Each structure stands twice: as C-alpha cells, then as structure tokens.
Amino acid sequence: MTYRVCFVCTGNICRSPMAESVFRAQVREAGLDGLVEVDSAGTGGWHEGDGADPRTVSVLRENGYDGAHIARRFQSSWFSRLDLVIALDAGHLKALRRLAPTQEDAAKVRLLRSYDPAAGDDLDVPDPYYGGMDGFEECLEMVEAASEGLLAAVREQVEGRAA
C-alpha cells in the first residue's frame, strides 16, 4: 500500500513545491519511490495552475532537484487518501487542522521542521516570497535538514506496513 505525503504552504509556489521536490528526491534515493507518493498544495488558490516561483525553480535546479511544478489548492476531501500532511508554518498547521473533517485527519498534520532536532522551538519555514534569493536558499537548507528526519519517520511507517 502506498504511503502518501502532501506538503502545504500558502500559495503552493515557494515552500511546499521546494519541500515536495527535495523529499521526492530523498524518497527515490532511499529506494522507496514505489512505496511513497509525494505531492504538495497551498492553503489558498491564488496561484492554482501556475508553475513554481522562478526563484524556487532556480534554487532547486542549482542544487540538483527537479523544478517542475503546477500549483493547486489543498482540498479537505484529500485527507482520506493522505497519510501525512506536512505544514510549512504554524499558520498552515492551524488552517489544515480546521479543514480536517475528523480528529484522526487533524492528527495527520505536522510541521516540517518538527522533524529537524536542530530546529529547537522555531518550527516555521519563513516565507521567502517577498525577499531575495537568500531567503529561498535558506528555505532550501531548512527543508533539507528537516527532510532527513521526515524520511526516517516515513520509512518506519512504510516498513511497519510491510511487516
């Protein structure tokens, strides 16, 4: 059975597509690509149908990741098919938990940086949209650091299903 992870930020053009691309690459490198499905969405629909922000694409490609992406809005009906919904900041976490049809669905929502032991209490990935390239590079660093812990947690779940 496929384990499904969806990353969510505000518009689905900066942080969540970056997290999707990084995590998909890590899943592939770990040999789990047939067992784990990765996608992303936004809490709002402002950018639906658009590609990722060009700065996101640039930072991803410069670091060996795929930059292909089409933005979409998260739908509450998706909870039933998802195993884990990863919010990029506390605002997304609250919005997603409010959208969840059940308590079980709300429990599927986690903050990405909660998987990074070095993050401490600062669990938000800052929105780089209104800044320069350095914000996108910082975003990538945070995503990569947290994705390692997330991969370990997902691997444990996937292996638990197979047992």
DSSP file (Angstrom, degrees, kcal/mol; ACC not computed):
  #  RESIDUE AA STRUCTURE BP1 BP2  ACC     N-H-->O    O-->H-N    N-H-->O    O-->H-N    TCO  KAPPA ALPHA  PHI   PSI    X-CA   Y-CA   Z-CA
    1    1 A M              0   0    0      0, 0.0     2,-0.2     0, 0.0   160,-0.1   0.000 360.0 360.0 360.0 134.4    0.0    0.0    0.0
    2    2 A T        -     0   0    0     34,-0.1     2,-0.5     1,-0.0    34,-0.2  -0.489 360.0-140.0 -74.6 135.9    1.4    3.4   -1.0
    3    3 A Y  E     -a   36   0A   0     32,-3.1    34,-2.8    -2,-0.2     2,-0.5  -0.862  21.9-151.6 -95.2 125.9    2.2    5.9    1.8
    4    4 A R  E     -a   37   0A   0     -2,-0.5    79,-2.2    32,-0.2    80,-1.8  -0.880  15.8-178.1-113.2 128.9    1.1    9.4    0.8
    5    5 A V  E     -ab  38  84A   0     32,-2.7    34,-2.0    -2,-0.5     2,-0.4  -0.973   3.6-170.5-122.8 133.3    2.6   12.7    1.9
    6    6 A C  E     -ab  39  85A   0     78,-2.1    80,-3.0    -2,-0.4     2,-0.4  -0.991  10.6-150.9-127.0 126.3    1.5   16.2    1.0
    7    7 A F  E     -ab  40  86A   0     32,-2.3    34,-2.3    -2,-0.4     2,-0.4  -0.768  17.4-164.5 -93.1 138.0    3.4   19.4    1.8
    8    8 A V  E     +ab  41  87A   0     78,-3.2    80,-1.8    -2,-0.4    81,-0.3  -0.983  20.2 151.9-133.5 129.1    1.3   22.5    2.2
    9    9 A C  E     -a   42   0A   0     32,-1.6    34,-2.1    -2,-0.4    35,-0.2  -0.500  57.6 -79.1-127.1-157.1    2.2   26.2    2.3
   10   10 A T  S    S+     0   0    0     32,-0.3    34,-2.5    -2,-0.2    36,-0.2   0.989 116.2   5.6 -76.5 -61.6    0.2   29.3    1.4
   11   11 A G  S    S-     0   0    0     31,-0.2    36,-0.3    32,-0.2    31,-0.2   0.501  89.3-124.3-106.5  -5.1    0.2   29.6   -2.4
   12   12 A N  S    S+     0   0    0     29,-0.3    30,-0.1    59,-0.1    60,-0.1   0.857  87.0  96.5  63.3  38.0    2.0   26.4   -3.4
   13   13 A I  S    S+     0   0    0     39,-0.1    40,-2.6    58,-0.1    43,-0.2   0.488  89.1  17.4-128.4 -10.2    4.7   28.2   -5.4
   14   14 A C  S  > S+     0   0    0     38,-0.2     4,-1.4    42,-0.1     5,-0.1   0.587 124.5  20.4-122.8 -80.3    7.6   28.5   -3.0
   15   15 A R  H  > S+     0   0    0      1,-0.2     4,-2.6     2,-0.2     5,-0.2   0.928 122.0  46.4 -70.0 -48.7    8.0   26.5    0.2
   16   16 A S  H  > S+     0   0    0      1,-0.2     4,-2.7     2,-0.2    -1,-0.2   0.900 113.1  47.9 -69.4 -39.0    5.7   23.4   -0.5
   17   17 A P  H  > S+     0   0    0      0, 0.0     4,-2.4     0, 0.0    -1,-0.2   0.872 112.4  51.8 -66.3 -30.8    7.0   22.7   -4.0
   18   18 A M  H  X S+     0   0    0     -4,-1.4     4,-2.4     2,-0.2    -2,-0.2   0.944 112.0  45.1 -65.5 -46.8   10.5   23.0   -2.7
   19   19 A A  H  X S+     0   0    0     -4,-2.6     4,-2.8     1,-0.2     5,-0.3   0.895 112.2  52.7 -63.1 -40.5    9.8   20.5    0.1
   20   20 A E  H  X S+     0   0    0     -4,-2.7     4,-2.5    -5,-0.2    -1,-0.2   0.938 111.5  45.5 -59.4 -47.9    8.0   18.2   -2.4
   21   21 A S  H  X S+     0   0    0     -4,-2.4     4,-1.9     2,-0.2    45,-0.2   0.917 115.5  45.8 -64.4 -45.1   11.0   18.2   -4.8
   22   22 A V  H  X S+     0   0    0     -4,-2.4     4,-2.1     2,-0.2    -2,-0.2   0.938 116.0  45.3 -64.4 -47.5   13.5   17.6   -2.0
   23   23 A F  H  X S+     0   0    0     -4,-2.8     4,-2.8     1,-0.2     5,-0.2   0.891 109.9  54.2 -68.1 -38.2   11.5   14.9   -0.3
   24   24 A R  H  X S+     0   0    0     -4,-2.5     4,-2.3    -5,-0.3    -1,-0.2   0.914 109.6  48.9 -59.8 -41.6   10.7   13.1   -3.6
   25   25 A A  H  X S+     0   0    0     -4,-1.9     4,-2.6     2,-0.2    -2,-0.2   0.902 112.0  48.2 -64.8 -40.7   14.5   13.0   -4.4
   26   26 A Q  H  X S+     0   0    0     -4,-2.1     4,-1.8     2,-0.2    -2,-0.2   0.895 110.6  51.1 -67.1 -39.4   15.2   11.6   -0.9
   27   27 A V  H  <>S+     0   0    0     -4,-2.8     5,-2.6     2,-0.2     6,-0.5   0.919 112.1  47.3 -61.8 -43.9   12.5    9.0   -1.2
   28   28 A R  H ><5S+     0   0    0     -4,-2.3     3,-1.5     1,-0.2     5,-0.2   0.932 111.3  50.0 -63.2 -46.8   13.9    8.0   -4.6
   29   29 A E  H 3<5S+     0   0    0     -4,-2.6    -1,-0.2     1,-0.3    -2,-0.2   0.813 108.5  54.0 -62.6 -30.2   17.5    7.8   -3.2
   30   30 A A  T 3<5S-     0   0    0     -4,-1.8    -1,-0.3    -5,-0.2    -2,-0.2   0.478 116.3-115.3 -82.9  -2.5   16.3    5.7   -0.3
   31   31 A G  T < 5S+     0   0    0     -3,-1.5     3,-0.2    -4,-0.3    -3,-0.2   0.732  87.6 112.4  76.3  22.1   14.7    3.2   -2.7
   32   32 A L    >>< +     0   0    0     -5,-2.6     3,-2.1    -6,-0.2     4,-2.0   0.293  32.3 111.3-107.0   8.1   11.2    4.0   -1.5
   33   33 A D  T 34 S+     0   0    0     -6,-0.5    -1,-0.1     1,-0.3    -5,-0.1   0.747  79.7  49.4 -61.8 -24.7    9.8    5.7   -4.7
   34   34 A G  T 34 S+     0   0    0     -3,-0.2    -1,-0.3     1,-0.1    -2,-0.1   0.593 118.0  41.1 -84.1 -10.4    7.4    2.8   -5.4
   35   35 A L  T <4 S+     0   0    0     -3,-2.1   -32,-3.1     1,-0.2     2,-0.4   0.625 110.6  54.9-110.2 -19.1    6.1    2.9   -1.8
   36   36 A V  E  <  -a    3   0A   0     -4,-2.0     2,-0.4   -34,-0.2   -32,-0.2  -0.974  61.3-160.6-125.1 128.0    5.9    6.6   -1.1
   37   37 A E  E     -a    4   0A   0    -34,-2.8   -32,-2.7    -2,-0.4     2,-0.4  -0.908  12.3-166.2-107.0 133.7    3.9    9.2   -3.1
   38   38 A V  E     +a    5   0A   0     -2,-0.4     2,-0.3   -34,-0.2   -32,-0.2  -0.971  19.5 142.2-125.4 131.6    4.8   12.9   -2.6
   39   39 A D  E     -a    6   0A   0    -34,-2.0   -32,-2.3    -2,-0.4     2,-0.3  -0.856  27.0-141.0-148.5-172.1    2.9   16.0   -3.7
   40   40 A S  E     +a    7   0A   0    -34,-0.3     2,-0.3    -2,-0.3   -32,-0.2  -0.961  14.0 175.1-152.4 166.7    2.1   19.5   -2.5
   41   41 A A  E     -a    8   0A   0    -34,-2.3   -32,-1.6    -2,-0.3   -29,-0.3  -0.948  25.0-113.1-161.4 174.3   -0.6   22.1   -2.3
   42   42 A G  E     -ac   9  73A   0     30,-2.1    32,-3.2    -2,-0.3   -32,-0.3  -0.850  17.8-129.8-118.2 156.9   -1.5   25.5   -1.0
   43   43 A T  S    S+     0   0    0    -34,-2.1     2,-0.3    -2,-0.3   -33,-0.2   0.757  98.5  44.4 -73.3 -23.3   -4.0   26.7    1.6
   44   44 A G  S    S-     0   0    0    -34,-2.5     3,-0.3   -35,-0.2    -2,-0.2  -0.786  75.2-137.4-118.0 164.0   -5.2   29.3   -0.9
   45   45 A G    >   +     0   0    0     -2,-0.3     3,-1.4     1,-0.2    28,-0.1   0.197  66.0 114.7-105.8  16.6   -6.0   29.0   -4.6
   46   46 A W  T 3  S+     0   0    0      1,-0.3    -1,-0.2   -36,-0.2   -35,-0.1   0.826  87.3  33.1 -57.0 -34.8   -4.4   32.3   -5.8
   47   47 A H  T >  S+     0   0    0     -3,-0.3     3,-2.8   -36,-0.3    24,-0.4   0.243  80.1 150.3-109.5  12.4   -1.7   30.5   -7.9
   48   48 A E  T <  S+     0   0    0     -3,-1.4    24,-0.2     1,-0.3     3,-0.1  -0.185  74.3  16.5 -50.4 131.5   -3.6   27.4   -9.0
   49   49 A G  T 3  S+     0   0    0     22,-2.9    -1,-0.3     1,-0.3     2,-0.1   0.264 101.4 117.3  88.5 -11.8   -2.3   26.3  -12.4
   50   50 A D    <   -     0   0    0     -3,-2.8    21,-3.4     1,-0.1    -1,-0.3  -0.474  65.2-116.6 -84.1 158.2    0.9   28.4  -12.1
   51   51 A G        -     0   0    0     19,-0.2    19,-0.2     1,-0.2    -1,-0.1  -0.293  48.6 -73.3 -78.2 175.1    4.4   26.9  -12.0
   52   52 A A        -     0   0    0     15,-0.4    -1,-0.2    17,-0.4   -38,-0.2  -0.305  65.0 -80.2 -65.7 155.7    6.6   27.4   -9.0
   53   53 A D    >>  -     0   0    0    -40,-2.6     4,-2.2     1,-0.1     3,-0.8  -0.319  42.3-121.1 -53.1 136.3    8.1   30.8   -8.4
   54   54 A P  H 3> S+     0   0    0      0, 0.0     4,-2.5     0, 0.0    -1,-0.1   0.813 113.8  55.8 -55.7 -30.6   11.2   31.2  -10.7
   55   55 A R  H 3> S+     0   0    0      2,-0.2     4,-2.3     1,-0.2     5,-0.2   0.874 106.8  49.7 -69.9 -35.7   13.4   31.7   -7.7
   56   56 A T  H <> S+     0   0    0     -3,-0.8     4,-2.7   -43,-0.2     5,-0.2   0.946 112.2  47.8 -63.3 -48.4   12.2   28.4   -6.2
   57   57 A V  H  X S+     0   0    0     -4,-2.2     4,-2.8     1,-0.2     5,-0.2   0.913 111.8  50.5 -59.2 -44.4   12.9   26.7   -9.5
   58   58 A S  H  X S+     0   0    0     -4,-2.5     4,-2.5    -5,-0.2    -1,-0.2   0.931 112.3  45.3 -60.9 -48.3   16.4   28.3   -9.8
   59   59 A V  H  X S+     0   0    0     -4,-2.3     4,-0.9     2,-0.2    -1,-0.2   0.901 114.5  49.6 -65.1 -40.8   17.4   27.3   -6.2
   60   60 A L  H ><>S+     0   0    0     -4,-2.7     5,-3.0    -5,-0.2     3,-0.7   0.956 113.7  44.2 -61.7 -50.0   16.1   23.7   -6.8
   61   61 A R  H ><5S+     0   0    0     -4,-2.8     3,-1.6     1,-0.3    -2,-0.2   0.881 108.7  57.1 -65.7 -38.1   17.9   23.2  -10.1
   62   62 A E  H 3<5S+     0   0    0     -4,-2.5    -1,-0.3     1,-0.3    -2,-0.2   0.761 111.1  45.7 -62.0 -23.3   21.1   24.8   -8.8
   63   63 A N  T <<5S-     0   0    0     -4,-0.9    -1,-0.3    -3,-0.7    -2,-0.2   0.190 125.5 -98.1-108.5  15.3   21.1   22.1   -6.1
   64   64 A G  T < 5S+     0   0    0     -3,-1.6     2,-0.2     1,-0.3    -3,-0.2   0.641  80.6 126.8  85.0  15.7   20.2   19.1   -8.3
   65   65 A Y      < -     0   0    0     -5,-3.0     2,-0.3    -6,-0.2    -1,-0.3  -0.687  65.2-101.2-105.2 160.5   16.5   19.0   -7.7
   66   66 A D        -     0   0    0     -2,-0.2   -41,-0.1   -45,-0.2   -45,-0.1  -0.597  25.9-168.3 -76.3 135.6   13.6   18.9  -10.2
   67   67 A G        +     0   0    0     -2,-0.3   -15,-0.4    -7,-0.1     2,-0.2   0.369  44.4 123.1-106.2   2.6   11.8   22.3  -10.5
   68   68 A A        +     0   0    0    -17,-0.1     2,-0.3   -11,-0.1    -2,-0.1  -0.460  35.2 144.6 -68.6 134.0    8.7   21.1  -12.5
   69   69 A H        -     0   0    0     -2,-0.2     2,-0.4   -17,-0.1   -17,-0.4  -0.958  38.2-158.2-168.4 145.8    5.5   22.0  -10.6
   70   70 A I        -     0   0    0     -2,-0.3   -19,-0.2   -19,-0.2   -22,-0.1  -0.984  31.9-126.5-130.2 122.2    1.9   23.1  -11.1
   71   71 A A        +     0   0    0    -21,-3.4   -22,-2.9    -2,-0.4     2,-0.3  -0.307  33.5 169.3 -69.8 147.1    0.3   24.8   -8.1
   72   72 A R        -     0   0    0    -24,-0.2   -30,-2.1   -23,-0.1     2,-0.4  -0.965  33.0-107.0-150.8 165.2   -3.0   23.6   -6.7
   73   73 A R  B     -c   42   0A   0     -2,-0.3   -30,-0.2   -32,-0.2     2,-0.1  -0.797  35.4-112.6-100.4 137.1   -5.2   24.2   -3.6
   74   74 A F        -     0   0    0    -32,-3.2     2,-0.4    -2,-0.4   -33,-0.0  -0.429  30.4-153.8 -67.3 137.1   -5.5   21.7   -0.8
   75   75 A Q    >   -     0   0    0     -2,-0.1     3,-2.0     1,-0.1     4,-0.4  -0.931  18.7-134.2-115.1 137.1   -9.0   20.1   -0.5
   76   76 A S  G >  S+     0   0    0     -2,-0.4     3,-1.4     1,-0.3     4,-0.3   0.801 104.1  67.8 -60.0 -28.0  -10.4   18.7    2.7
   77   77 A S  G >  S+     0   0    0      1,-0.2     3,-0.7     2,-0.1    -1,-0.3   0.697  86.4  70.7 -65.2 -17.3  -11.5   15.6    0.8
   78   78 A W  G X> S+     0   0    0     -3,-2.0     3,-1.8     1,-0.2     4,-1.0   0.752  76.4  80.4 -71.0 -23.8   -7.8   14.7    0.3
   79   79 A F  G X4 S+     0   0    0     -3,-1.4     3,-0.7    -4,-0.4    -1,-0.2   0.859  83.8  61.6 -52.2 -37.9   -7.4   13.8    4.0
   80   80 A S  G <4 S+     0   0    0     -3,-0.7    -1,-0.3    -4,-0.3    -2,-0.2   0.768 111.3  37.5 -64.3 -24.7   -9.0   10.4    3.4
   81   81 A R  G <4 S+     0   0    0     -3,-1.8     2,-0.3    -4,-0.3    -1,-0.2   0.510 103.0  86.1-103.6  -5.4   -6.3    9.4    1.0
   82   82 A L    <<  -     0   0    0     -4,-1.0   -77,-0.2    -3,-0.7     3,-0.1  -0.724  49.9-169.3 -99.2 145.9   -3.3   11.0    2.7
   83   83 A D  S    S+     0   0    0    -79,-2.2     2,-0.3     1,-0.3   -78,-0.2   0.736  79.8  17.8 -96.2 -30.7   -1.2    9.5    5.5
   84   84 A L  E     -b    5   0A   0    -80,-1.8   -78,-2.1     2,-0.0     2,-0.5  -0.991  58.0-163.7-147.6 132.3    0.7   12.7    6.4
   85   85 A V  E     -bd   6 109A   0     23,-2.4    25,-2.5    -2,-0.3     2,-0.7  -0.975  16.6-155.7-118.5 117.2    0.1   16.4    5.7
   86   86 A I  E     -bd   7 110A   0    -80,-3.0   -78,-3.2    -2,-0.5     2,-0.3  -0.839   3.8-158.7-104.4 113.1    3.2   18.5    6.3
   87   87 A A  E     -bd   8 111A   0     23,-3.2    25,-2.5    -2,-0.7    26,-0.2  -0.634  11.0-149.6 -86.8 144.4    2.6   22.2    7.0
   88   88 A L  S    S+     0   0    0    -80,-1.8    37,-2.7    -2,-0.3     2,-0.3   0.661  77.5   9.7 -91.5 -16.6    5.4   24.6    6.4
   89   89 A D  S  > S-     0   0    0    -81,-0.3     4,-2.2    35,-0.2     3,-0.4  -0.965  82.9 -96.6-152.3 172.6    4.5   27.0    9.2
   90   90 A A  H  > S+     0   0    0     -2,-0.3     4,-2.4     1,-0.2     5,-0.2   0.813 119.4  57.7 -62.5 -32.7    2.1   27.4   12.2
   91   91 A G  H  > S+     0   0    0      2,-0.2     4,-2.2     1,-0.2    -1,-0.2   0.906 108.8  45.4 -64.1 -41.1   -0.5   29.3   10.2
   92   92 A H  H  > S+     0   0    0     -3,-0.4     4,-2.9     2,-0.2     5,-0.3   0.897 110.0  55.7 -67.0 -40.5   -0.7   26.4    7.7
   93   93 A L  H  X S+     0   0    0     -4,-2.2     4,-2.3     1,-0.2    -2,-0.2   0.937 110.9  43.7 -56.9 -49.1   -0.9   23.9   10.6
   94   94 A K  H  X S+     0   0    0     -4,-2.4     4,-2.1     2,-0.2    -1,-0.2   0.924 114.2  49.6 -63.8 -45.3   -3.9   25.7   12.1
   95   95 A A  H  X S+     0   0    0     -4,-2.2     4,-1.6     1,-0.2    -2,-0.2   0.909 113.0  46.8 -61.4 -42.8   -5.7   26.2    8.7
   96   96 A L  H  X S+     0   0    0     -4,-2.9     4,-1.2     1,-0.2    -1,-0.2   0.891 110.7  51.1 -68.8 -39.8   -5.2   22.5    7.8
   97   97 A R  H  < S+     0   0    0     -4,-2.3    -1,-0.2    -5,-0.3    -2,-0.2   0.867 110.0  50.5 -67.0 -34.2   -6.4   21.2   11.2
   98   98 A R  H  < S+     0   0    0     -4,-2.1    -1,-0.2     1,-0.2    -2,-0.2   0.856 110.6  50.5 -67.1 -34.1   -9.5   23.4   10.9
   99   99 A L  H  < S+     0   0    0     -4,-1.6    -2,-0.2    -5,-0.2    -1,-0.2   0.712  85.3 109.1 -75.7 -21.5  -10.1   21.9    7.4
  100  100 A A     <  -     0   0    0     -4,-1.2     6,-0.1     1,-0.1   -23,-0.1  -0.361  63.2-147.7 -63.0 128.5   -9.7   18.4    8.7
  101  101 A P  S    S+     0   0    0      0, 0.0     2,-0.3     0, 0.0    -1,-0.1   0.775  78.6  22.4 -67.9 -26.9  -13.1   16.5    8.6
  102  102 A T  S  > S-     0   0    0      1,-0.1     4,-2.2     0, 0.0     5,-0.1  -0.882  79.4-111.8-136.0 166.2  -12.2   14.4   11.7
  103  103 A Q  H  > S+     0   0    0     -2,-0.3     4,-1.9     2,-0.2     5,-0.1   0.862 119.5  57.2 -64.0 -35.6   -9.8   14.4   14.7
  104  104 A E  H  4 S+     0   0    0      1,-0.2     4,-0.4     2,-0.2    -1,-0.2   0.903 108.0  46.6 -61.9 -41.3   -8.0   11.5   13.0
  105  105 A D  H >4 S+     0   0    0      1,-0.2     3,-1.4     2,-0.2     4,-0.3   0.906 109.1  54.0 -67.4 -41.6   -7.4   13.6   10.0
  106  106 A A  H >< S+     0   0    0     -4,-2.2     3,-1.4     1,-0.3    -1,-0.2   0.845 101.8  60.0 -60.7 -33.3   -6.3   16.6   12.1
  107  107 A A  T 3< S+     0   0    0     -4,-1.9    -1,-0.3     1,-0.3    -2,-0.2   0.650  92.5  67.3 -70.6 -14.3   -3.7   14.3   13.7
  108  108 A K  T <  S+     0   0    0     -3,-1.4   -23,-2.4    -4,-0.4     2,-0.5   0.636  81.7  94.6 -76.7 -14.6   -2.1   13.7   10.3
  109  109 A V  E <   +d   85   0A   0     -3,-1.4     2,-0.3    -4,-0.3   -23,-0.2  -0.679  51.0 164.2 -88.3 126.3   -1.0   17.3   10.1
  110  110 A R  E     -d   86   0A   0    -25,-2.5   -23,-3.2    -2,-0.5     2,-0.4  -0.948  39.5-109.3-136.1 155.7    2.6   18.0   11.3
  111  111 A L  E >   -d   87   0A   0     -2,-0.3     3,-1.3   -25,-0.2     4,-0.3  -0.719  25.5-134.7 -83.6 135.4    5.1   20.9   10.9
  112  112 A L  G >  S+     0   0    0    -25,-2.5     3,-2.0    -2,-0.4    -1,-0.1   0.919 102.8  53.9 -55.9 -47.8    8.0   20.1    8.7
  113  113 A R  G >  S+     0   0    0     10,-0.7     3,-1.7     1,-0.3     6,-0.3   0.588  86.8  80.5 -71.8  -6.8   10.7   21.4   11.0
  114  114 A S  G <  S+     0   0    0     -3,-1.3    -1,-0.3     1,-0.3    -2,-0.2   0.681  88.5  59.6 -67.7 -14.5    9.4   19.3   13.8
  115  115 A Y  G <  S+     0   0    0     -3,-2.0    34,-0.3    -4,-0.3    -1,-0.3   0.379  90.0  80.7 -91.1   2.3   11.4   16.6   12.1
  116  116 A D    X   -     0   0    0     -3,-1.7     3,-2.0     1,-0.1     4,-0.4  -0.912  63.0-163.7-111.9 105.4   14.6   18.6   12.5
  117  117 A P  G >  S+     0   0    0      0, 0.0     3,-0.7     0, 0.0    -1,-0.1   0.768  90.0  58.9 -59.6 -25.0   16.1   18.2   16.0
  118  118 A A  G 3  S+     0   0    0      1,-0.2    -5,-0.0    27,-0.1    28,-0.0   0.578  85.3  80.8 -79.6  -8.7   18.3   21.3   15.4
  119  119 A A  G X  S-     0   0    0     -3,-2.0     3,-1.3    -6,-0.3    -1,-0.2   0.761  71.7-175.2 -70.8 -24.7   15.3   23.5   14.8
  120  120 A G  T <   -     0   0    0     -3,-0.7    -1,-0.2    -4,-0.4    -4,-0.1  -0.439  64.1 -25.9  65.5-134.2   14.5   23.9   18.5
  121  121 A D  T 3  S+     0   0    0     -2,-0.1     2,-1.3     1,-0.1    -1,-0.2   0.569 118.3  90.7 -90.1 -10.7   11.3   25.9   19.2
  122  122 A D    <   +     0   0    0     -3,-1.3    -1,-0.1     1,-0.2     0, 0.0  -0.687  45.7 158.0 -90.1  89.8   11.4   27.8   15.8
  123  123 A L        +     0   0    0     -2,-1.3   -10,-0.7     2,-0.1     2,-0.3   0.424  35.0 102.9 -98.8   0.7    9.4   25.4   13.7
  124  124 A D        -     0   0    0    -35,-0.1   -35,-0.2   -11,-0.1   -36,-0.1  -0.638  62.4-143.2 -84.4 140.5    8.3   27.8   10.9
  125  125 A V        -     0   0    0    -37,-2.7  -110,-0.1    -2,-0.3    14,-0.1  -0.922  35.5-122.7 -93.6 112.5    9.9   27.8    7.5
  126  126 A P        -     0   0    0      0, 0.0   -37,-0.0     0, 0.0    13,-0.0  -0.209  21.3-108.8 -59.9 144.7    9.8   31.6    6.7
  127  127 A D        -     0   0    0      1,-0.1     3,-0.4  -113,-0.0     9,-0.1  -0.635  29.5-169.9 -74.8 117.2    8.1   32.6    3.5
  128  128 A P    >   +     0   0    0      0, 0.0     3,-2.1     0, 0.0     8,-0.2   0.521  57.2 103.6 -85.1  -3.7   10.8   33.7    1.1
  129  129 A Y  T 3  S+     0   0    0      1,-0.3   -74,-0.1     6,-0.1     7,-0.0   0.819  83.1  40.4 -52.7 -44.1    8.3   35.2   -1.5
  130  130 A Y  T 3  S+     0   0    0     -3,-0.4    -1,-0.3     5,-0.0     2,-0.1   0.340 112.4  64.2 -92.0   8.9    8.8   38.9   -0.7
  131  131 A G  S <  S-     0   0    0     -3,-2.1     2,-0.1     1,-0.2     0, 0.0  -0.312  85.9 -82.9-114.2-161.6   12.6   38.7   -0.2
  132  132 A G    >>  -     0   0    0     -2,-0.1     3,-1.1     1,-0.0     4,-0.9  -0.202  54.2 -78.2 -96.6-171.2   15.6   37.9   -2.3
  133  133 A M  H 3> S+     0   0    0      1,-0.3     4,-2.4     2,-0.2     3,-0.3   0.794 121.6  68.7 -61.2 -30.4   17.4   34.8   -3.3
  134  134 A D  H 3> S+     0   0    0      1,-0.2     4,-2.4     2,-0.2    -1,-0.3   0.854  96.5  54.3 -60.7 -33.2   19.0   34.3    0.1
  135  135 A G  H <> S+     0   0    0     -3,-1.1     4,-2.0     2,-0.2    -1,-0.2   0.861 108.6  48.2 -66.5 -36.0   15.5   33.6    1.6
  136  136 A F  H  X S+     0   0    0     -4,-0.9     4,-2.2    -3,-0.3    -2,-0.2   0.873 111.7  49.7 -71.2 -37.8   15.0   30.8   -1.0
  137  137 A E  H  X S+     0   0    0     -4,-2.4     4,-2.1     2,-0.2    -2,-0.2   0.904 111.7  48.4 -66.7 -41.1   18.4   29.4   -0.3
  138  138 A E  H  X S+     0   0    0     -4,-2.4     4,-2.3     2,-0.2    -2,-0.2   0.898 109.4  54.0 -63.5 -40.8   17.7   29.5    3.5
  139  139 A C  H  X S+     0   0    0     -4,-2.0     4,-2.6     1,-0.2    -2,-0.2   0.926 107.7  49.9 -58.7 -46.4   14.3   27.8    2.8
  140  140 A L  H  X S+     0   0    0     -4,-2.2     4,-2.9     1,-0.2     5,-0.2   0.910 108.7  52.4 -60.9 -43.0   16.1   25.0    1.0
  141  141 A E  H  X S+     0   0    0     -4,-2.1     4,-2.3     1,-0.2    -1,-0.2   0.915 111.9  45.9 -59.4 -43.7   18.5   24.5    3.8
  142  142 A M  H  X S+     0   0    0     -4,-2.3     4,-2.2     2,-0.2     5,-0.2   0.904 113.4  49.4 -66.0 -41.9   15.7   24.2    6.3
  143  143 A V  H  X S+     0   0    0     -4,-2.6     4,-2.2     2,-0.2    -2,-0.2   0.929 112.0  47.9 -63.7 -46.3   13.7   21.8    4.1
  144  144 A E  H  X S+     0   0    0     -4,-2.9     4,-1.1     1,-0.2    -2,-0.2   0.925 111.6  50.1 -62.1 -44.4   16.7   19.6    3.5
  145  145 A A  H  X S+     0   0    0     -4,-2.3     4,-0.7    -5,-0.2     3,-0.4   0.913 116.1  41.1 -61.9 -43.8   17.6   19.4    7.2
  146  146 A A  H  X S+     0   0    0     -4,-2.2     4,-2.2     1,-0.2    -1,-0.2   0.807 104.8  66.3 -74.9 -29.2   14.0   18.5    8.2
  147  147 A S  H  X S+     0   0    0     -4,-2.2     4,-2.7     1,-0.2    -1,-0.2   0.798  92.9  60.8 -65.6 -28.3   13.5   16.1    5.3
  148  148 A E  H  X S+     0   0    0     -4,-1.1     4,-1.7    -3,-0.4    -1,-0.2   0.944 109.3  41.3 -63.1 -47.0   16.1   13.7    6.7
  149  149 A G  H  X S+     0   0    0     -4,-0.7     4,-2.0   -34,-0.3    -2,-0.2   0.874 114.3  53.0 -67.4 -38.1   14.1   13.2    9.9
  150  150 A L  H  X S+     0   0    0     -4,-2.2     4,-2.8     1,-0.2     5,-0.2   0.917 106.7  52.7 -62.7 -43.1   10.9   13.1    8.0
  151  151 A L  H  X S+     0   0    0     -4,-2.7     4,-2.9     1,-0.2    -1,-0.2   0.910 108.0  51.0 -60.2 -41.8   12.3   10.4    5.7
  152  152 A A  H  X S+     0   0    0     -4,-1.7     4,-1.9     2,-0.2    -1,-0.2   0.911 112.3  46.8 -61.7 -42.2   13.3    8.3    8.8
  153  153 A A  H  X S+     0   0    0     -4,-2.0     4,-1.8     2,-0.2    -2,-0.2   0.906 114.4  46.3 -66.6 -42.4    9.7    8.6   10.2
  154  154 A V  H  X S+     0   0    0     -4,-2.8     4,-2.9     2,-0.2     5,-0.2   0.908 109.9  53.9 -67.6 -41.5    8.1    7.7    6.9
  155  155 A R  H  X S+     0   0    0     -4,-2.9     4,-3.0    -5,-0.2     5,-0.3   0.915 107.4  51.9 -58.1 -43.1   10.5    4.8    6.4
  156  156 A E  H  X S+     0   0    0     -4,-1.9     4,-1.9     1,-0.2    -1,-0.2   0.902 111.9  46.2 -60.9 -41.7    9.4    3.5    9.8
  157  157 A Q  H  X S+     0   0    0     -4,-1.8     4,-1.7     2,-0.2    -2,-0.2   0.919 113.8  47.9 -66.2 -44.1    5.8    3.7    8.8
  158  158 A V  H  X S+     0   0    0     -4,-2.9     4,-1.5     1,-0.2    -2,-0.2   0.920 113.5  46.7 -64.0 -44.8    6.3    2.1    5.4
  159  159 A E  H  X S+     0   0    0     -4,-3.0     4,-1.2    -5,-0.2    -1,-0.2   0.856 108.9  56.6 -66.8 -33.8    8.3   -0.7    6.9
  160  160 A G  H  < S+     0   0    0     -4,-1.9    -1,-0.2    -5,-0.3    -2,-0.2   0.848 105.9  50.7 -64.2 -34.8    5.7   -1.2    9.6
  161  161 A R  H  < S+     0   0    0     -4,-1.7    -1,-0.2     1,-0.2    -2,-0.2   0.849 108.9  51.4 -69.0 -34.8    3.0   -1.6    7.0
  162  162 A A  H  <        0   0    0     -4,-1.5    -1,-0.2     1,-0.2    -2,-0.2   0.746 360.0 360.0 -75.8 -23.0    5.1   -4.3    5.2
  163  163 A A     <        0   0    0     -4,-1.2    -1,-0.2    -5,-0.1    -2,-0.1   0.485 360.0 360.0 -73.1 360.0    5.6   -6.3    8.4
